Amino acid sequence: MNSTKIRFGLKRTSTVNNTVSCVYSSNVSCNSHSFHFKKKCYWFTGTESPRHAGFVLGHAIASSIEAEAALLEDGLGVVKTDPILSQHTDHLKYRWQQYTKTKEAIESAEGSLTEFALGYKKLGINRQEGVTVYREWAPAAQAACLFGDFNNWQANTTWMTRDQWGVWEVQLPDLPDGSPAIPHGSRLKVRLQHPNGGWVDRLPAYTTWATIPPDVMGAKYNAIHWDPPSGEKYEWQNPRPPKPSSLRIYEAHVGMSSEEGKVASYTDFRDKVLPRIKAGGYTAIQLMAIQEHAYYASFGYHVTNPYAVSSRSGNPEDLKSLVDEAHRLGLVVLLDVVHSHISSNVDDGLAGFDMGQQEQDNYFLQGEKGYHSLWDSRILNYRGWEVLRYLLSNLRFWIDEFRFDGFRFDGVTSMLYNHHGINIGFSGNYQEYFGLSTNVDAVVYLMLANQMVHELLPDAITVAEDVSGMPTLCRPVAEGGVGFDYRLGMAIPDKWIQLLKHARDEQWSMMEIVKALCNRRYTERTVGYAESHDQALVGDQTVAFRLMGPEMYKGMSALGEPSAVIERGVAIHKLIRLVTMALGGEAYLSFMGNEFGHPEWIDFPREGNSWSHHYARRQWSLADLEHLRYRHLGAWDAAMMKLDDQYSFLSNSHQWVTHIDEQEQVLVFERGPLVFVFNWNPLKDYEGYKVATPMPGKWRVALDSDSWCFGGKGRVGHDVDHFTEPSAEGIFHDRHQYMRVLSPSRTAVVYHRVDEEAEHRGLGQG
């Protein structure tokens, strides 16, 4: 069987005794009306024709080299991958033209995208050849001056001049002793004359660090000039690690990573959390809330200063040390970057540079289109030249100065559409993605961003947070795609919440689970996850707490028999995480602490909770204590990562669902070289259960959720050899052979095929 053809198209092959067998393939013909793909984040529906189902992509529409070259030249290479896009070639051609026109203009003026993205070395404060130069793009300002500690806050002593492009500049020669005119650590602001004649004080747009006076409630931020002398600068020790062959992401928030009720530091995270991540088997970290945000309770998503390292957890050198240590451990580090909107806070952030001026002279759009009503934030003008410089430079700044290895782009859906996805239910109709509602300017920016990042850092990883399922989002820019490496599988956690909230265990549909996990474009890689920070924010609960609730406060001791609630919760928690990892995408993500079943929710200090840190922390000791069941869940998560290390199933293109039994609630599938058997039934064990195998031979247990070390009952024998039998009917669930296994209630067991020749050689040598 050619595994490269075994993907995610849905084909119904048999229905016998309420048993549905399915295979997933990229080139099958099927009646997609048999299945109705509807969910909160839908990409495809069964009410459309088979071609519109999105799974059956067919063969390439261009067979000749000349035709393929023409498609690429016009930015229509994506049509070769997805022929449905041929109905939208006008839109795709237009966005390609806008992309190439913008890129060519940048290259003509600046030399290249990567040179254009060095804007942070031209604007803001930079020291060069004995002179400190400050430049600020503020076309609407009528006058400007810089003031701060360096001139005793005398605003009228350091005036700036304006060029024809609206860039204000002042040059300050070094002091007679050779020290810089603006010392490292100086507080400062820029004072701008508003078009109405008044004056406003702002933080420079390219501020790299900003702080507030300690212990002053409601104090405004000051920009801090960060340029430490050589002896105080962090010296990098470790090279970037190679791009992981299997992407397993640990999503983390530094500030809430302490067990104490405080804001944790970058140093705390480096010393205490990084070793946990490495030991847990993850290959990448996604750091949230690094860009400065004046309001801590925004979880880092109301960014005020995109270039500034959040001062709550330390200074820029501390963050560099964290990244460097992660690299030493072999972990790549992704930045959760927010370019989808900017906090409306005018006193402390970029929004303060909007003085009502016309859009070509503004970071932001004007009127209703410049305001996000749900987020109370500002929408950027992605067409603007200096806005493009600002955003692209921001990405390069984090790569160059802090050595991040890639980005998770937040709020991409809001960027892609003029309606920002507000009150929109995406049905999968391609008209929803390519029309007047599409924000082509933002799409072009994302194409430029992905192109620039991958030119600068070929092994960079970019991930899009998009709930709409826009086609081409994760196809290369050269094909006319938007260029992301992965998209988040955001419908998957929604499905788990839906089942946990609204369905009894015996009502869980195996087909619904499969559709939720496999409903994705096989040509665009997906990061699967059971829960992220979103599912645990105040007002919601972690999967573990939703399963077990208050019983977790008294029933997680492993010294006695578990209650029915705890036994069920621990078992299902393990199943949800493994099936999501194995079926949900080409990469996997988990939020900090959820890997061991962290209870309760996340709630940051705010007025509504009397500024408490009680729920903005991680109780690591729960996973460290041997007598608590949290340790079992953590061990299970680490075992999943180890299984992927051993068999590389996550990055393997072979994925085949061979058996779905709705009545028995059994799910069997292949991923890579492994066979996964899930029994979701709350009551029934199945002995001698027939499981199709891709190859004949001897099979053994590779991972078992019922093992004692994972808090199970130890019912499955790990020293048992399972020999395949040929199917008497010739074909059994699309395979020629099967094995018989024990499948206890609420368990997942993974099997690997034994290399008998290698085993005999090993015995002979012994």
WOPEZI-V439019 format. One record per helix or strand of 3 or more residues. SS is the DSSP state (@ for helix, = for strand). FROM is the first residue (numbers start at 0). TO is the last residue. If there is no record, write none. Layout:
ss | from | to
SS | FROM | TO
SS | FROM | TO
This chain:
ss | from | to
@ | 2 | 4
= | 9 | 15
= | 18 | 23
@ | 31 | 33
@ | 49 | 52
@ | 64 | 72
@ | 76 | 80
@ | 82 | 109
@ | 112 | 115
@ | 118 | 120
= | 123 | 127
= | 130 | 136
= | 143 | 147
@ | 148 | 150
@ | 154 | 156
= | 166 | 172
= | 186 | 192
= | 198 | 201
= | 208 | 210
= | 221 | 223
= | 247 | 252
@ | 265 | 278
= | 283 | 287
@ | 295 | 297
= | 304 | 308
@ | 310 | 312
@ | 315 | 327
= | 331 | 336
@ | 349 | 352
@ | 358 | 360
@ | 366 | 369
@ | 384 | 401
= | 405 | 408
@ | 411 | 415
@ | 429 | 431
@ | 439 | 455
= | 460 | 463
@ | 476 | 478
= | 485 | 487
@ | 489 | 501
@ | 504 | 506
@ | 509 | 517
= | 525 | 527
@ | 533 | 535
@ | 542 | 554
@ | 563 | 582
= | 586 | 590
@ | 593 | 595
@ | 606 | 608
@ | 620 | 623
@ | 629 | 646
= | 654 | 660
= | 665 | 670
= | 673 | 678
= | 685 | 692
= | 697 | 703
@ | 707 | 709
= | 736 | 742
= | 746 | 752
@ | 755 | 764
